[in-house]
Amino acid sequence: MNQLEVRAAGALSLVFALRMLGLFMLLPILALSTEQIDGATPALIGVAMGAYGLSQAVLQIPAGLLSDRIGRKPVIVGGLLIFFAGSLLAASSSSVEALIAGRFLQGAGAIAAAVTALLADLTREENRTKSMAIIGMSIGVSFCTAMVLGPLLNDTFGLSGLFMVSAVMSVLAIGLVIWGVPTPVRQKANRETVTALSSLRQILGHRQLLRLNAGVFILHFILIALFIHLPLALQNLAGLPADQHWWVYLLTMVISFFAMVPFIVVGEKRRMIRTVLQGAILLLLVAQLLIWKSSANLGFLVVSVLLFFMAFNYLEATLPSLVSRIAPAGSRGTAMGAFSTCQFLGAGIGGLVSGYIYQQFGETGIFILVAIATALWWLLSVTMNNPPYVSSLVMDLYPVVPSEASRVSDGIATVTGVREVSLAVEEQTAYLKVDRQQLDEQHLRQFGDW
C-alpha cells in the first residue's frame, strides 16, 4: 500500500471507529438507566437500544446511492452532523421519548456505504481487501473498547455525559473526513463496493445469501437481547455494582478476541468454514443457556459471557467474508448492502421485541426468545452449501467494443483459476471470482490489468 492508501485506510477506519464507539458505549448502560429516565420501562428502553438500528437499516442504502450522485464526503459529513444532532438531543433528554428520538437520529446518520465507497475510490484493487480488513478490525476494536469505556464513563459523567462524549467523537470524525481523508480525483463505478439497484432483486432471491442475511439478523437480534438482560443480571443477581462492570467486559472481550483466531485459521486452512460456523452457532446457544442458569453466580456468569463473545466475535468476522465469496461476480457491493441492512434491522427489531418480552416475562422469556432464534439459525446453517474458496477481482479491460464482449468473456473464463466472469463493457471492467492458489495471472493479463 502506498502512502495515500495507508492514509485513506487509517483515517476512514478511525472515522468508522469513532462513530461506532459512540453507538456501542450505550449498550451496557441503557438497561441500568430505567430509574433515571422519566417514563422509562424495560420495553421502552429496548426501543431506545434498537432505535439506531431501525433508522440505519432504512437509510444506509439510500445514503450510499446519494453519495454516487453528490460525492462521498458531503454524505459522510452530513451523516456525522445528523449523528451529532442525535447525540445532543439524547444528552439533553429528560424523557424516554426524547431519548428514543435521539437514538433514532443517531442511526439516521448512516455513513457506512459512503465510507466503503470512498475507500474504494482511494485504493487500488490489489490493496482494497487489506483496506477493508483494516476498517473491519477498527469496528471490532471499537466494539470491545466501547464495552469497557461505557461503564467507566457512565460512572464519571452519567448517561447524558456519554451522549456528549459521542457528540465530541462525531466532531472529531468530521475533522478527519475534511482534513485527514484524501479527496479522490474521480469516483469509481465499482459494483464490488457500491449497491446497484439493478442487482438487488437477484441478491434478495439468492438462497445462500438469504441464509447469511438471516444469520446476521439473528446475531444482532441476540446481541441486543443480551444487553437487555446482562447488565441487570450482573448488578441485581450476581451482586456486581454497575461501576465494576467494565472489568467483566474487558476480560471477556480480550480473551474472546484472541480465542476466535484459531477457529478462523482452522476453518480457512482446512476448508471447514461451514462446520466451524455451525459449531459457533451451537456455542452461542449453549452460552445463552449458561447465562440464564448462572446469573446468580458471578464466576459462572463471567465464563458464560466469555463463551458468548467467543462465538459472537467469530460469527461477526466470518459472515461478511462468506457474503463476499458467495455473492455473484460484480454484485458484492449490492450483497453487502443487503447484508448490512439485515444486520442493523436485527439490532432494531431485537430491541423492540426483547424489551417487551423482558417486561412481560422476565429473563426466562428472554432466554426462550433467543434460544428459538438461535436454533432456527442453526437449522438454516445445516442446509447451507459449502462456501466456494474464491476471492473477488476487479480487472480494468483493454479496450473492448460491445460486439467483442462475448468473445472476451469466454476467453477470460478459460483462464486457469477463474471461476466466474461478469463483463461490464460500458465500464470497461471485468468482475471475476478467482481461486488465487490456481490463478494463471500471466494468461489473465492478456485481457486487462488490475
C-alpha positions in Angstrom: 0.0 0.0 0.0 1.3 3.4 -0.9 1.2 6.5 1.4 -2.1 7.8 0.1 -3.8 4.4 0.6 -2.4 4.0 4.1 -3.6 7.5 5.0 -7.1 6.8 3.5 -7.5 3.4 5.2 -6.2 4.8 8.6 -8.4 7.9 8.6 -11.6 6.2 7.4 -11.1 3.4 9.9 -10.8 6.0 12.6 -14.0 7.8 11.4 -15.9 4.5 11.5 -14.5 3.6 14.9 -15.4 7.0 16.4 -19.0 6.7 15.2 -19.5 3.1 16.2 -17.8 3.8 19.6 -20.5 6.4 20.3 -23.2 3.9 19.4 -21.8 0.9 21.2 -21.0 2.6 24.5 -24.7 2.8 25.4 -25.3 -0.9 25.1 -24.1 -2.0 28.6 -25.6 1.1 30.2 -29.1 1.8 29.0 -30.7 -1.2 30.7 -29.4 0.1 34.0 -30.8 3.6 33.5 -34.6 2.9 33.7 -34.9 4.7 37.1 -33.0 7.8 35.8 -35.3 8.5 32.8 -38.9 9.7 33.1 -41.4 7.3 31.8 -38.9 4.5 31.1 -39.9 0.9 31.1 -38.0 -2.2 30.0 -40.0 -2.2 26.8 -39.2 1.5 26.0 -35.5 1.0 27.0 -35.5 -1.8 24.4 -36.9 0.6 21.8 -34.2 3.1 22.7 -31.4 0.5 22.4 -32.6 -0.7 19.0 -33.8 2.7 17.5 -30.4 3.4 15.8 -30.6 0.1 14.0 -34.0 0.8 12.5 -33.1 4.2 11.1 -29.7 3.0 9.9 -31.3 -0.1 8.2 -33.7 2.2 6.3 -31.3 4.9 5.3 -27.9 3.3 4.6 -28.5 2.1 1.0 -30.2 5.4 0.0 -27.3 7.3 1.6 -24.8 5.2 -0.4 -26.7 5.9 -3.6 -26.8 9.6 -2.8 -23.0 9.6 -2.4 -22.8 8.3 -6.0 -24.6 11.5 -7.1 -23.3 14.3 -4.9 -20.0 12.8 -3.7 -18.8 10.7 -0.8 -17.5 13.4 1.5 -20.7 15.5 1.6 -22.8 12.5 2.5 -20.3 11.4 5.2 -20.0 14.8 6.8 -23.8 15.2 6.6 -24.3 11.9 8.2 -21.9 12.7 11.0 -23.7 16.1 11.6 -27.0 14.1 11.9 -25.3 11.8 14.4 -24.0 14.9 16.3 -27.6 16.3 16.5 -29.0 13.0 17.7 -26.3 12.8 20.4 -27.1 16.3 21.7 -30.8 15.6 21.7 -30.3 12.4 23.7 -27.9 14.1 26.1 -30.5 16.9 26.9 -33.4 14.5 27.1 -35.3 14.1 30.3 -37.9 11.7 29.0 -37.7 8.3 27.4 -39.4 9.6 24.3 -36.7 12.2 23.7 -34.1 9.5 24.3 -35.6 7.3 21.7 -35.8 10.2 19.2 -32.1 11.0 19.8 -31.1 7.3 19.3 -33.2 7.2 16.1 -31.5 10.4 14.8 -28.0 8.9 15.7 -28.7 5.9 13.4 -30.1 8.2 10.6 -26.6 9.4 10.1 -26.0 6.3 8.0 -22.5 6.6 6.5 -21.3 3.0 6.2 -21.9 2.6 2.4 -20.4 6.0 1.6 -17.3 5.4 3.7 -16.8 2.0 2.0 -17.3 3.6 -1.5 -14.8 6.4 -0.7 -12.2 3.9 0.4 -12.7 2.0 -2.9 -12.2 5.3 -4.7 -8.9 5.9 -2.9 -7.3 2.4 -3.1 -6.1 0.1 -5.9 -7.7 -3.2 -6.5 -4.8 -5.2 -5.2 -4.9 -3.3 -1.9 -8.6 -3.0 -1.4 -9.1 -6.2 0.6 -6.4 -5.1 3.0 -8.0 -1.7 3.4 -11.5 -3.2 4.0 -9.9 -5.5 6.6 -8.5 -2.5 8.4 -11.9 -1.0 8.6 -13.4 -4.3 9.8 -10.7 -4.5 12.5 -11.4 -1.0 13.6 -15.1 -1.8 14.1 -14.2 -4.9 16.2 -11.8 -2.9 18.3 -14.3 -0.1 18.8 -17.0 -2.6 20.0 -14.6 -4.1 22.5 -13.4 -0.7 23.7 -17.0 0.6 24.0 -17.9 -2.3 26.3 -15.2 -1.2 28.7 -15.5 2.6 28.3 -19.2 2.7 28.6 -19.4 1.6 32.3 -16.3 3.7 33.2 -17.5 6.9 31.6 -21.1 6.4 32.9 -19.7 6.2 36.4 -17.9 9.6 35.9 -20.2 11.6 33.6 -23.6 9.8 33.8 -25.8 8.9 30.8 -26.1 12.4 29.4 -22.3 12.7 29.6 -22.0 9.5 27.5 -24.1 11.1 24.8 -21.9 14.3 25.0 -18.8 12.2 24.5 -20.5 10.7 21.4 -21.1 14.2 20.1 -17.5 15.1 20.6 -16.4 12.0 18.8 -18.6 12.9 15.8 -17.0 16.3 15.6 -13.5 14.7 15.6 -14.7 12.4 12.9 -15.9 15.3 10.8 -12.5 16.9 11.1 -10.8 13.7 9.9 -13.1 13.5 6.9 -12.4 17.1 5.9 -8.7 17.4 6.6 -7.4 13.8 7.1 -9.0 11.8 4.3 -7.7 12.5 0.7 -10.2 13.6 -1.8 -10.4 11.2 -4.8 -9.7 12.6 -8.3 -12.8 10.7 -9.5 -15.4 8.4 -8.2 -15.1 4.8 -9.5 -18.1 2.9 -10.7 -17.2 -0.3 -8.9 -20.1 -2.8 -8.4 -18.0 -4.7 -5.9 -18.2 -1.8 -3.4 -21.4 0.1 -4.1 -25.1 -1.0 -4.3 -26.6 -1.4 -7.7 -30.4 -1.3 -7.6 -30.5 -3.4 -10.8 -28.9 -6.3 -8.9 -30.9 -6.0 -5.7 -33.7 -8.4 -6.8 -31.3 -11.1 -7.8 -29.4 -10.7 -4.5 -32.6 -10.8 -2.3 -33.6 -14.0 -4.1 -30.3 -15.8 -3.7 -30.9 -18.7 -1.3 -27.4 -18.9 0.1 -27.1 -15.2 0.7 -30.6 -15.2 2.3 -29.2 -17.7 4.9 -26.4 -15.4 5.7 -28.7 -12.3 5.9 -31.0 -14.2 8.2 -27.9 -15.2 10.3 -26.6 -11.7 10.8 -30.2 -10.5 11.6 -30.4 -13.1 14.3 -26.9 -12.5 15.6 -27.6 -8.8 16.3 -31.1 -9.5 17.5 -29.5 -11.8 20.1 -26.8 -9.2 21.0 -29.4 -6.5 21.8 -31.4 -9.0 23.8 -28.3 -9.9 25.8 -27.8 -6.3 26.9 -31.5 -6.0 27.9 -30.7 -8.7 30.5 -27.0 -9.0 31.2 -26.2 -5.6 32.9 -29.2 -6.2 35.3 -28.1 -9.8 36.0 -24.6 -8.6 36.8 -25.9 -5.9 39.2 -29.0 -7.4 40.7 -28.4 -11.2 40.7 -24.6 -11.6 40.7 -24.2 -8.6 43.1 -21.6 -6.7 41.0 -22.0 -2.9 41.3 -22.5 -1.1 37.9 -19.2 0.8 38.3 -17.4 -2.5 38.2 -19.0 -4.0 35.1 -16.1 -2.7 33.0 -13.7 -5.4 34.1 -16.1 -8.2 33.1 -16.4 -6.8 29.6 -12.6 -6.1 29.4 -11.7 -9.7 30.5 -14.3 -11.4 28.2 -13.7 -9.2 25.2 -9.9 -9.5 25.2 -9.8 -13.3 25.8 -12.6 -14.0 23.3 -10.9 -11.8 20.6 -7.8 -14.0 20.7 -9.7 -17.2 21.3 -11.6 -16.9 18.0 -8.4 -16.7 15.9 -7.6 -20.4 15.9 -11.1 -21.3 14.7 -10.8 -18.8 11.8 -7.4 -20.3 10.8 -8.7 -23.9 11.0 -11.8 -23.0 9.0 -9.7 -21.4 6.3 -6.7 -23.7 6.0 -8.7 -27.0 6.3 -11.7 -25.6 4.3 -14.0 -26.3 7.2 -15.8 -23.0 7.4 -19.3 -24.4 7.3 -18.5 -26.9 10.1 -16.9 -24.3 12.3 -19.7 -21.9 11.6 -22.3 -24.5 12.8 -20.2 -25.2 15.9 -20.1 -21.4 16.7 -23.9 -21.2 16.4 -24.3 -24.1 18.8 -21.8 -22.5 21.2 -23.9 -19.3 21.1 -26.9 -21.3 22.1 -25.1 -23.1 24.9 -23.7 -19.8 26.2 -27.1 -18.2 26.4 -28.4 -21.2 28.4 -25.5 -20.9 30.8 -26.0 -17.1 31.2 -29.7 -17.8 32.0 -28.9 -20.6 34.5 -25.8 -18.9 36.1 -27.0 -15.4 36.6 -26.7 -15.5 40.4 -23.1 -16.8 40.4 -20.6 -14.1 39.2 -17.8 -16.6 38.3 -20.0 -18.8 36.2 -21.7 -15.8 34.7 -18.4 -14.3 33.5 -17.4 -17.7 32.0 -20.7 -17.8 30.2 -20.3 -14.3 28.8 -16.8 -15.2 27.6 -18.2 -18.2 25.7 -20.9 -16.0 24.2 -18.4 -13.5 22.9 -16.1 -16.2 21.6 -19.0 -17.4 19.4 -20.2 -13.8 18.6 -16.8 -12.5 17.5 -16.1 -15.5 15.3 -19.5 -15.2 13.6 -19.2 -11.4 13.3 -15.9 -11.8 11.5 -16.9 -14.8 9.3 -20.3 -13.9 8.0 -19.2 -10.8 5.9 -16.4 -12.9 4.3 -18.9 -15.6 3.3 -21.1 -12.9 1.7 -18.1 -11.7 -0.4 -17.4 -15.3 -1.5 -20.9 -16.3 -2.3 -22.1 -13.1 -4.0 -22.2 -13.3 -7.8 -19.3 -11.6 -9.6 -20.0 -7.9 -9.9 -22.6 -8.0 -7.2 -20.6 -7.9 -3.9 -21.4 -4.3 -3.2 -25.2 -5.0 -3.5 -24.9 -8.2 -1.5 -23.0 -6.4 1.3 -25.6 -3.6 1.3 -28.4 -6.1 1.8 -26.4 -7.9 4.5 -25.7 -4.7 6.4 -29.3 -3.7 6.2 -30.3 -7.0 7.8 -27.6 -6.6 10.5 -29.0 -3.2 11.6 -32.6 -4.4 11.2 -31.8 -7.3 13.6 -30.5 -4.8 16.2 -33.5 -2.6 15.8 -36.2 -5.3 16.0 -34.1 -7.1 18.7 -34.5 -4.0 20.9 -38.3 -3.7 20.2 -39.1 -7.3 20.8 -36.7 -8.3 23.6 -37.5 -5.2 25.7 -41.2 -6.1 25.6 -40.6 -9.8 26.3 -38.4 -8.9 29.3 -41.0 -6.5 30.7 -43.7 -9.2 30.3 -41.9 -12.5 31.1 -38.5 -11.5 32.6 -35.2 -13.3 32.0 -36.9 -16.6 31.2 -38.8 -15.0 28.4 -35.6 -13.5 27.0 -33.9 -16.9 27.0 -36.8 -18.7 25.3 -36.9 -16.0 22.7 -33.2 -16.1 21.8 -33.0 -19.9 22.1 -35.7 -20.3 19.5 -34.0 -17.7 17.2 -30.6 -19.4 17.6 -32.0 -22.9 17.0 -33.7 -21.6 13.8 -30.4 -20.2 12.6 -28.6 -23.5 13.3 -31.2 -25.3 11.1 -30.6 -22.8 8.3 -26.8 -23.3 8.6 -27.2 -27.1 8.2 -28.9 -26.6 4.8 -26.2 -24.1 3.7 -23.9 -25.2 0.9 -20.1 -25.3 1.4 -18.8 -21.9 0.5 -16.5 -21.5 -2.5 -12.9 -20.8 -1.6 -12.6 -17.9 -4.0 -11.9 -14.2 -3.9 -13.1 -11.2 -6.0 -11.0 -9.5 -8.6 -11.9 -6.3 -10.5 -9.9 -6.0 -13.7 -9.6 -3.0 -16.0 -10.1 -4.3 -19.5 -8.0 -3.4 -22.5 -10.4 -1.5 -24.9 -13.4 -3.8 -25.7 -16.3 -2.9 -28.1 -19.7 -4.4 -27.4 -19.5 -6.8 -30.4 -16.4 -8.4 -28.8 -17.8 -8.7 -25.3 -18.9 -12.4 -25.6 -15.6 -13.4 -27.1 -13.6 -11.7 -24.4 -15.8 -13.1 -21.6 -15.4 -16.6 -23.0 -11.6 -16.1 -23.2 -11.3 -14.9 -19.6 -13.4 -17.9 -18.5 -10.9 -20.3 -19.9 -8.1 -18.9 -17.8 -7.0 -21.4 -15.1 -8.3 -20.3 -11.7 -11.1 -18.1 -13.0 -14.4 -19.4 -11.6 -16.9 -16.7 -12.7 -16.9 -13.8 -15.1 -19.2 -10.7 -15.3 -18.2 -8.2 -18.0 -19.4 -4.6 -17.9 -18.4 -3.2 -21.3 -19.8 0.3 -20.5 -17.3 0.4 -17.6 -14.5 -1.4 -19.5 -14.3 -3.6 -16.4 -14.4 -7.4 -15.7 -15.7 -8.6 -12.3 -14.2 -12.0 -11.5 -14.3 -14.8 -8.9 -10.9 -16.5 -8.8 -9.1 -19.1 -6.9 -5.9 -17.3 -6.0 -3.9 -20.5 -5.5 -4.6 -21.7 -9.1 -4.9 -18.4 -10.9 -2.8 -18.0 -14.1 -2.1 -14.3 -13.8 0.1 -14.1 -16.8 -2.7 -15.5 -19.0 -5.3 -13.3 -17.4 -3.2 -10.1 -18.0 -3.7 -10.7 -21.8 -7.2 -9.3 -21.3 -6.6 -6.5 -18.9 -4.8 -5.4 -15.7 -5.5 -4.7 -12.0 
